[in-house]
């Protein structure tokens, strides 16, 4: 089964192309015009073993909000399309990842019921010119468009870069678990028989 997807989305604010291979090796080529965000997406791909290509042009002269949110929309759509009918998915994934002083937990359910619970208090509003509020915006766009229930929390950390890095690594690892296939499943993992 080929679990790949390419999504192109053009608006008055952004022009985004995302190509995703769920069953990849962690190869990433990311260019959003926001270097810190590129770094985070690359970490997600590497730690989730997803092959990811992102080409994005956005109105970053205003700020990064539109670009970050729209990349989340496209990545979520690509994930949902690549997973098809969700048959055979393990569905659930959980990861706890440390990054020096910071710890992040990510828990996912590929259930077609979008939800985000995000809890993190960054010590500063930005890292390398990147607005850390946009981490939550990205996660929300991803969850809504992937049909994903997502809980992410950073219970502690003193360095915003480390905290964000732990989030994206944990997210990649949890999503890798949830997108894994179980040969015992003949349909979706649900007592109802459907998601």
Phi and psi in degrees as a GROMACS rama.xvg file:
@    title "Ramachandran Plot"
@    xaxis  label "Phi"
@    yaxis  label "Psi"
@TYPE xy
-89.8925  111.254  UNK-2
-107.829  72.3701  UNK-3
-129.951  160.241  UNK-4
-160.991  148.06  UNK-5
-127.151  128.575  UNK-6
-121.575  131.621  UNK-7
-118.963  131.147  UNK-8
-139.743  124.436  UNK-9
-124.226  127.792  UNK-10
-129.11  -177.742  UNK-11
-68.239  -16.3653  UNK-12
-106.182  -28.3407  UNK-13
-144.185  159.345  UNK-14
-135.484  111.823  UNK-15
-129.515  137.178  UNK-16
-129.275  126.014  UNK-17
-124.961  127.876  UNK-18
-118.447  130.663  UNK-19
-132.443  135.36  UNK-20
-121.026  109.716  UNK-21
-63.2321  -34.7482  UNK-22
-99.9378  51.0317  UNK-23
-95.2128  -157.911  UNK-24
-120.966  -0.206009  UNK-25
95.256  20.9802  UNK-26
-79.1346  134.687  UNK-27
-138.547  138.173  UNK-28
-134.409  105.881  UNK-29
-128.364  127.153  UNK-30
-142.122  100.34  UNK-31
-110.87  -8.55702  UNK-32
86.3655  -1.27505  UNK-33
-122.64  93.3211  UNK-34
-55.0456  -40.3189  UNK-35
-65.5882  -40.3912  UNK-36
-65.4472  -40.298  UNK-37
-56.1818  -44.1208  UNK-38
-61.0967  -43.7893  UNK-39
-65.7883  -43.5034  UNK-40
-64.2335  -37.2507  UNK-41
-64.3379  -42.3082  UNK-42
-60.5294  -42.8206  UNK-43
-58.0197  -47.5985  UNK-44
-64.6364  -46.4889  UNK-45
-61.5085  -47.2619  UNK-46
-80.273  -14.9622  UNK-47
-99.2615  -2.85457  UNK-48
57.0111  36.936  UNK-49
-100.517  134.569  UNK-50
-83.8724  128.539  UNK-51
-138.398  130.395  UNK-52
-123.015  128  UNK-53
-131.804  124.524  UNK-54
-122.293  120.471  UNK-55
-138.193  135.126  UNK-56
-124.084  129.358  UNK-57
-146.293  176.533  UNK-58
-82.0333  58.6751  UNK-59
-70.4153  -10.3849  UNK-60
-69.5049  -22.9109  UNK-61
-78.5925  -62.7283  UNK-62
-175.644  -176.591  UNK-63
-87.5845  -1.96857  UNK-64
-55.6962  -53.7642  UNK-65
-61.9319  -41.5531  UNK-66
-65.4878  -47.4867  UNK-67
-63.3639  -47.2429  UNK-68
-63.3147  -42.9415  UNK-69
-70.7015  -31.6152  UNK-70
-64.5903  -40.7114  UNK-71
-60.6771  -41.38  UNK-72
-60.4116  -49.6243  UNK-73
-66.5291  -41.7931  UNK-74
-65.6009  -40.289  UNK-75
-61.8552  -44.2675  UNK-76
-64.1913  -40.8522  UNK-77
-63.3403  -42.1108  UNK-78
-62.377  -47.0641  UNK-79
-63.1356  -43.3476  UNK-80
-65.6057  -42.1149  UNK-81
-65.0163  -32.1122  UNK-82
-82.4861  -10.762  UNK-83
60.2088  -125.232  UNK-84
-85.858  5.68511  UNK-85
67.0308  8.32117  UNK-86
-67.0571  135.664  UNK-87
84.2206  -5.94858  UNK-88
-69.177  140.051  UNK-89
-65.7329  -23.3773  UNK-90
77.059  -52.2907  UNK-91
-100.43  145.528  UNK-92
-150.604  149.725  UNK-93
-148.837  137.131  UNK-94
-145.339  143.029  UNK-95
-120.904  122.747  UNK-96
-129.15  126.608  UNK-97
-91.1203  150.629  UNK-98
-140.152  92.6577  UNK-99
50.4819  -107.818  UNK-100
-78.1959  -13.1572  UNK-101
-107.185  150.943  UNK-102
-133.062  134.135  UNK-103
-128.42  143.795  UNK-104
-122.091  135.523  UNK-105
-132.171  132.023  UNK-106
-130.426  130.794  UNK-107
-127.434  152.888  UNK-108
-140.249  114.205  UNK-109
-83.0957  88.9706  UNK-110
-128.65  0.708875  UNK-111
67.4131  17.5063  UNK-112
-119.394  93.7631  UNK-113
-66.4675  132.824  UNK-114
-161.565  141.729  UNK-115
-129.847  130.676  UNK-116
-121.991  112.848  UNK-117
-122.428  128.028  UNK-118
-137.161  109.5  UNK-119
-158.807  140.278  UNK-120
-119.722  99.8816  UNK-121
-73.8524  142.145  UNK-122
-73.281  -18.0057  UNK-123
-141.582  155.811  UNK-124
-73.9274  -21.9605  UNK-125
-137.746  158.69  UNK-126
-136.091  121.306  UNK-127
55.8645  35.2092  UNK-128
81.1498  0.352881  UNK-129
-96.1243  127.882  UNK-130
-75.0608  113.614  UNK-131
-68.0525  -15.8644  UNK-132
-60.3364  -25.2101  UNK-133
-72.575  -15.5388  UNK-134
-59.2296  -47.3195  UNK-135
-65.5397  -39.5035  UNK-136
-61.828  -42.277  UNK-137
-61.4037  -48.3501  UNK-138
-61.2552  -39.5703  UNK-139
-64.8403  -46.3742  UNK-140
-62.0759  -40.4823  UNK-141
-62.2614  -49.7752  UNK-142
-61.7877  -46.4323  UNK-143
-61.9185  -43.7035  UNK-144
-85.1438  -19.6766  UNK-145
-89.5668  -12.7365  UNK-146
71.2735  45.8829  UNK-147
-119.215  131.312  UNK-148
-88.2547  127.151  UNK-149
-137.197  125.023  UNK-150
-118.315  123.324  UNK-151
-131.434  131.401  UNK-152
-144.478  147.824  UNK-153
-122.125  96.4046  UNK-154
-67.9338  -25.4164  UNK-155
-160.651  161.414  UNK-156
161.689  146.4  UNK-157
-113.346  -5.58817  UNK-158
-125.466  119.324  UNK-159
-59.751  -38.1419  UNK-160
-62.0208  -47.8072  UNK-161
-62.5096  -39.9771  UNK-162
-63.6824  -47.8441  UNK-163
-64.2194  -41.0768  UNK-164
-61.6163  -43.4245  UNK-165
-62.1474  -37.8006  UNK-166
-60.5324  -50.4301  UNK-167
-69.7487  -34.5207  UNK-168
-66.1477  -46.5234  UNK-169
-62.5257  -40.7767  UNK-170
-61.2259  -46.0469  UNK-171
-59.5435  -45.6124  UNK-172
-65.9281  -41.9851  UNK-173
-65.9155  -41.2361  UNK-174
-69.7265  -31.5922  UNK-175
-61.3562  -43.6751  UNK-176
-62.3876  -49.0536  UNK-177
-65.3044  -29.763  UNK-178
-88.8838  -3.28038  UNK-179
-63.4972  151.288  UNK-180
-101.452  139.71  UNK-181
-113.533  115.839  UNK-182
-64.515  -14.8997  UNK-183
-74.9026  -17.8697  UNK-184
-88.0994  130.737  UNK-185
-101.165  -10.7211  UNK-186
-150.806  -154.45  UNK-187
-73.4984  151.183  UNK-188
-78.4524  89.6258  UNK-189
-159.972  136.884  UNK-190
-68.411  -18.5002  UNK-191
-82.1002  -17.0902  UNK-192
87.0695  -2.20734  UNK-193
-152.092  160.58  UNK-194
